[in-house]
C-alpha cells in the first residue's frame, strides 16, 4: 500500500512553493537578474530610447554558423539583449544570419561597412582559419547602419576582448538605434575662420561626425570674424568644433562664443599653444617651436583652465617615429625609434569617453592646468602623461638627434610631474562678460548657462588625418609604423558625450566580472573529468539499484 503524500512535510512545502513559481516564470517570460553587476537588466536610458522607436526596426546579426565557443557566448549575449529589446517595443525585431550558408560574398559584406575577422580554429590537432563578420546591421525607414560587435583594442587577449565587447554591447546597439530612429539629427558646426585644419586634413573627423550628426562649416558672413549676423546660424548648432586655430580671436568673437556656450552650445576645442610641425623637422633635422597666442587665455581662465606654451616630452609612453637610418645596396633602411614629443594618451580611469579604446597619439602637445575654484563646474581629466615627463620651454630647438637619447635633459629642461593633455568640463558655466560693458552689445545676453559640457585638448593635431599621394588616410593610422591609434574613437566618443541628452554614455562604464575557467587545468585534467562524467552516473545507478534490491529482499524475503 502506497504511503499517503503529506503536503505539510518539507518536500510538500517545497513543491507547493517552488513548482508554481517555476511554471509562472517559464510561461510569463519574466526573468530574474541575480548577477552582481546586473548584466541582464536594461538601464532606464535604454528603455526610454527603445520606447521612442515609432516605426518597424530590424537588426540583422551576422553571428550564425560554425565558429569558436567564445563567439558563441557573444552570440548568446546579443540574442538575449535583442529579445529584451523586443519585449520593451514589439516594433523592434531581429534575425541571425550565416553569411557563409546564405552565400553572401565578401565584397558585398565589406561594401556594407563590415571588415572580416580571421580567427585560428584548432580541431583534432589541426589548425584552420575561420573568417567571421561579427557585425549587426540596423535597418529603419530605408536607412541602415553597420555596427561592429567586437571591440578592436590593441594589447588585450581574446578573453578580455570578448568581455569588453559584451560590456559595450548595450551601448553599441541602443546608441545606434537612437541615432537612426531620431526624427531630426543634431547639427555640428566646424568653425572655419581662424586658419584651422583644412578640409583634407580634417576629412576623417568630418566622416565620423556625419555618421550620426549633420556636420558642416561655420563661416562668418563677413569673411573676417564672427559677428551678430552669424547668430542665426550658430543657434542652429548643437555643438561647435574648433580644430587647431592659428589666427587670434578678436574680443568681439569671444563674446559671440561666450554666449553660444551660455545658450547651451557644446564646444570641442583642439588647441596648439606652440607652433611645431613634424614636416619642417623632418626636412631640416632641427626646428625652433614658438608660442602661439590666439587671445584665448582669459576665455579659458574663466572655466578654470590654462593651456601652457611648453612642449611635453614623455619618455615612458610615446609613439614610434620611422626614420631612414642607413642604406644597403642603394635601398634606404628604416628603423622605428621612440619619439618623446609624440606622447600616447592611455586611459587609466573609467571615463566613458576614453574607456576601451586604443592609445591616442598626440603630436607636440602642450599641457593643461586645472585651476579649480570654479563654482558649479566639474573638471574630469581624460588623458595625462606618465610620471616620467619633461617640459621643453619655448622658443627652444627641437632636434631629431634627441631621438637617440630620450632620457637626456636638454637646455632649459627639468623633470616634471604628469601633465594633462585633455579635460572634460560639465556644469553650469558663468559668462566671463556678466559684469563687463560688452554685454550691452549682445541682444538677450545670458549670464549663466543651463547644464552644459565642454572638452579641451591641448593638441591641435589630435584630429588631423595624414595624407598619402594627395588622398586622406583614416584618422589614427600611421602608415610608416603600421600602427592604429585610438584618435578616431576618442573624438567620436567626445562628440557623443557632448551631445548625449539621454545619459547613454554611462553605459560605456559597465563592468562585467570575468569568471573564466582555468585553461591550463582544463588541458591537464581533461581526460580525468571525461572518465568521471562517464562512469559516475553508472556507479550511482548501480548503487541505487543494489540498495533497492537489498531493501526489497529484506522486506519481502
N, C-alpha and C positions, 0 to 999 in steps of 0.2 A: 504493500500500500504506500502510495507516494505521500511524503510529508507535506502538509499544508504550508503554502508560502505566507510568511509573516511580513506585512508591509511596515511594521514598526521595527523590524530588525535593521541593523546598519546597512545591509545590502538593499533592503526595500526603500529606506530613506534615500540612499544614493541614487537608485534607479528613478524614483519619483522626482527628485530634484534635478538630476543631470540630463536624463533622456529627453524630456520635453524641451530643455534649453538647447540641446544639440539639434533637435528637429527644427526648432524655431530659427536658429542661426543658419541652418543648411538651406531652408526654403525661402527665407526672407532676404538673403543676400547680405545681412548685417555681418560686419567683420570687426573684431576687437583687435586693436593695435596694442600689443603688450610689450613692444620693443622700448628700450630705454630712451632712444633718440626720436621716437615717434616717426619712424621712417615710412610708415604706411598711412600716415594721416596728412591730408592736403591742408595747406595753410589757408587762412581766411582770404588772403590776397588772391590766391589761385582760384578759390571758389567764386569770388566776385568776377574775375576775368571770364571764367567758364560760363557763368550765368549771363554774361553780357553778349555772348555769341548769338546772333539773331537768325542766321541762315545756316543751312547744312554745311558742315565742315568735315572733311575726311583726312585721315592720317594714314598714309601708306608707309609701312615699316619694312625695310629690306633686311630683315633679320630672320630668315627662314631657310632651312636647309641643313646640310651636314657640316657642322663647324665645331671648334673646341668647346669644352664644357664651360669655360669662362664666359664665352659669348652666349651660351645657353642661359646663364644667370642674368646677363644683361637683357636678353630676350624676355625672360620671365618677369623681370622688374618693369620693363617697358610695357608688356601686356597688362600687368596688374594696374599700372598707373593709368593707362588709357581706358581700362574698364571703369576705374573710379571717375575719370573724366566723363564717360558716357552716362554714369549714374547721376552726376550733377546736371548734365544737359544732354538729353537724348538726341539733340541735333548733331552732336559730335560722334562720329563713327570711325572705325579703323579696320585695317586688314594687314596681315603679314604676307609678304611676297618673297618667293625664292627666285631671284633673278636668273639663276642657272637653269632651274626647271622650266621657267617661262621663256627661256632663250632670249633674254634681253641682252643686246650687245654691250660691250664695254664702252664703246663710243657713245651710245645712247645714254648710258648712266652718267658718264663724265659730262655730257652736254647738259645734264640736269643739275650739274654742280656737285657731283659726288666723286670723291677720289678713292681709289681702291686701297684696301689694306691687305697686304700679303703676309700670311702667318705660316710658321712651320707647324706641321702636324706629324706626331710620332705615333705609329701603329706597328706593333709586332717588329720593332727594331728598325723600321723603315721610315725615313723622313721624306715627307711630301710637302708641297706648298698649297695652301688654300687661299683663294682670292675672295675677299668679302667687301661688301659695300655697306658698312654699318651706318645707315642714314635713315631718316624719316622725312617724308615729303608731305607737307601740309597743303591742302587744296581748299580754297574758299572763294566763291564768287568769281570764277575764272582767273584766279590768281594762285600762285604756288610758290613755295619756298622749301629748299632742302636744308636739313638740319643734321650736322654730324652728331652721332650718339656717343662717340668715343672721344675723350679728352686727349688732345695732342700736346704732350708736355715732355720735354727732354729731361733725362736724369732720373726717371722713375721706372720701376719694374712693371711687369704686366699686371701683377695683382694690385698694385697701387693705382695703375691706370684704370683698371676696372672699377675699383672702389670710388675713385674721383669721378668717373663717368656716371656712376649710379647716383652719387651725391648731387651732381649737376643736372640730372635728368629732368626733374620737375621744372627747374628754371628754364632750361633749354626749350622744353615743349610749350610751357604756358606763356613765356615771353614772346615767342614767335606767333603763338595763337593770338595774343593780344595785338601784336603789330599788324598781322594780316587781316584781322577782323575789325580793325578800327575804321570807323566811318570817315575820319579825317586824320591825316598824318600831320605830326608836328613839323614845324619849319625850323631849319638850322641855317643861320647866316654865316658866311665866311667873309670876314672883313677884307676888302681889297682897297687899300689906300695908303698903307704905311710901309710900302716896299716889302710886303710879306713874301712867303714862298710862292713861286709861280705855279701855274696850272699843271705843268708836267711834274714838278717836284711834289705837288700835293694831290696827285692823281689817285694814289692808294687811299688816302683819307676820304676823298670825295666818294669813291666807290663804296667804302664801308658805311659812310653816312647815308648814302642813297638807298641802302638796303632797307632801312626802317623809317627814314625821315625824308622830307622834301628839303634838300640842301641846295643852296645856290649862293652866288656872290652878293655882297652888300657893298655897292659902290656909291660914294657920295654924289649927289646930284650936281654939285658944282665942280666935281672932279678934283677938288682941293682938300676939303675937310668935311667932317660930319657937321651938319647944321640942323636947325629946327625943321628944314624942308625934308629931312630924312626920317623924321619921327613916324610918319605913316608906315613906312617900310619896316622900321625897327619894331613897331608894335605888333607886326605880324610874326616876328621871330620868337620862338620859344627859347632859343639859345644862340649865342654869338661866339664864333671861334676866331681867335686872334693868333695867327701862327707866324712866329719869328718877325715881328715888326722891327724895321731898322730905321724908320723915319720917326722923329719925335712927334708925340701927340700934342696938339695945341690945348690951351686951357679951356677953350670952348668945347672941344671934343671930349675932354674929360668930364665936363658937366653932362653932356649927352649920354656918355657911357654910365656915369653915376646914376642917372635917372632911369636908364634902361634896366639897371640892376634893381633899383628901388621899386620898379613896377613889375618885378617878378622875373625878369630876364636872367637866364643862366649864362655863365661865361666860362670858356675854356681857354686859358692863356698858356702859350708856349713861348717863353721869353729868353732871348740871348742877351745877357748883360755884358758879354765880352765878344768881340769880333775875332773869331779864329776859324779858318776854313782848312779842311784837310787837303783839298785840291791844291791850294797855294803851297802848303807844307811839302807835299809830295814833289812838286816841281822844283822848289828852291832848297829843300832839305832843312830850312830854318824859316821861322816866321815870328813876327812880333805882334801878339794879340794886344788889343787896346780896349778900354771900356766903351760901351755903347750906352748913351744916355737917351732914353725915349721919353723923358719927362714924366715918368710914372711913379717916382719914388714916394711922393706924398699920397698918391692914389692908393697904392698897396699898403702903405703905412696905416691908412685908415682901417684896414682889415687885419692889422696885426702882422703884416708880412713885410720883410725886407729881403730883396734879392741882391746878393753881394757880387761885386765885379772882381772876382778872383777865381781862377780855374781850379777845379777839383781834380786831384790825382789820386786814384785809388790803386794801391799797389797789392791788393789782395783779390778784389772782384773786378775783373777787367775783361774786355773783348780782345780778340787777337787781330793783328794787322798783318796782312800778307804782303811781303816786300821781296824784291829781287835781291838775293844775297850772293849770287855767283853766276858762273856761266860754264857750261860743259858742251864742247863741240859746237859752239855758236848758239846754243839754246840757253835762255835765261833760266836760272834755278830759283824757285820761290820758297820762302820759309815763312811760316806763321809765327809771329812773335808777340809777346804781351805789350799792350799799349795802354798805359795807365790813364791817359786822357779820354779813353772810351770806357768809363766805368759801367758796370752792369747793375741794374735795379733788380734785386731778388727779393720777392715777397717774404717777409719774416713775421707777418701778423695775419689775422683773419679778416682783413678788409675785403669786402666782396669785389672791389674794383681790381685788386691785384691777385686774388686767390686763384691757384691752379692755372697759371699762365707761364710761358717760357720767360727767362730773364729778359728784361727790357734794356736795349742798348742806348746809352746816352753818348753824345759826341761833343766834347769840350763843354760839359755843363758847368754852371756855377752853383752856388748853394743858396738855400733859403733859411732865413732866421725867422722863427715864430716868436713874436714879441709878447703875446699874451695880453691879458688885461682888457680884452675887448668883450664887453657885455653882450650876452646872447649869441656869441659865435663859438662854435666847436671846431677846433682845428685837428685834423687827423693826418698823420704822416703816411704817405703812400710808399715812398722809396727813400732810402738814405744809403750813404756809402758805408764801407766797412770801418772797423776801428783802426785800420792802417791807412790813414788818409793824410795827404799832404795838400797844402794850398799854394798855388803859384800866383803871387800878386802881379798885376799888370799895370803898365806895359812892362813886358819882360819876354825874353826869347823862349820859344818852344823849338827844340831841336830834335830831329829824328834820332840822333845819337843817344838820346835818353832811353830809347827802347832797349839798349844793351844793358842798362843798369837801372831797373825800375825802382830799386830801393834807395838810390842815391838822392841826396838833398842838393838841389840846385841853389843858385843865388837867390836870396830873399825868401827861401822856403823854410818852413819849420813844421814839425809834426803837429797834427790837429786831431780833434775828436771827430766822430762820424758827422757827415754833413747831409742835410736834407736836399733831395732833388725835386720832390713833388709833394704837394699837400692838397687836401680837400677841405673846404670850409663850408659850414652849413649853420643856418640860424637866421635870426632877424638882423639884417645889416642896416647900419645907420649911415645916412648920407654925410659925405665929407663937406658938403656945402650947406648944411642945415642952418648955420649961423653966419653965412657969408653972403655978400651982396649979389653973387652970381645967381642965387635962387630966384631973384626977381625977374630975370630974363627968360625963365623957363615956365611955360604955362602948366598949371596943375602940378606944381612942384611937390614931391613927396619926401619927407624927412626920414622915413624908415620903411623897409620892405616887409612883406609878409615872409613866411619861412622860405628861404632861398638857398641856393648852392653855388659853389664856385670851385674850380680846380686850377691851380697854378703850378706850372712845370718850369724849372729853371734850365730849360734847353729848348731852343727853337727848332732843332733838327730831329726831335723825337718823332715827329710826324712826317718827316721827309722821306720819300722813296728815292732810291738810286735810279740812275738812267744807264741804259746799255744800248749802244748803237741807235740813239735817238728815241728809244722806247722805254717807258717807265717799268721798273721791276716791282714785284709785290713788296709792300712795306715790310721791313724787318728782315728781308732776305739779303745776306751777304754773299754775293756771287763768287768772290775770290776764296773765302774760307769755307764756303758751303755750309754756313750756319743759318739757322732760322731763329730770330729773336721774337719776343712777345709784344713788340710795339703795336702791331695792328690790333691784337686782342685787348691790350691795355687801353688804347684810345676808344675802341668800340665800347668797352665796359665804362669808360669815363663818360661818354655821351649818354649811355643808358642810365647811368647813375644820376646825371644831371636832370634827365627828362623823365625819370621814374616817378610817376604820381600814384602808383599802386603798391609801392613798397615791395616789388618783386625782387629787387636786388638782394634783399635779406636772404633769399633762398640760396644764393651762392655761398652762404656761410654754413649751410647744412653739413654736419659731420656724421659719418656712419662709422661706427666702431668695427674694425676688421676682426672677424672671428674665423681665422683661417686654420686649416689643419696643418700639422707638421709634415711637410712633404718628404723630408728625409726619413722620418719614422714610417710613413706610408710605404716607401720603397723597401725599407729593411724588413718590415713586418707584414708585407702584403700576403705572402703565402700562408703565414700562421692564421691571419684573420679569415682568409678564404676557407681554410680547413675547419676553423672554429664555426663559421656560419653554416658550413655544410653538415658537420657532424653533431653540433649541439642540439638542433631540433630533433634529430633521430634519437639521441640519448634521452632527451626529456620525454619524448613519446614512449620510448621503451620502458623508462622508469614508471611513468604513469600507468602504462598498460600492465606492468608487473604488479604494481600496487593495487590496481583494480582487481586483477585476477586473485591476488592473495586475500583481499578483503571479501570477495565473493565466496572463495573456498572456505574461509573461516566462518562466514555467516551461514552457509547452506551445506557445508561439508560435514 
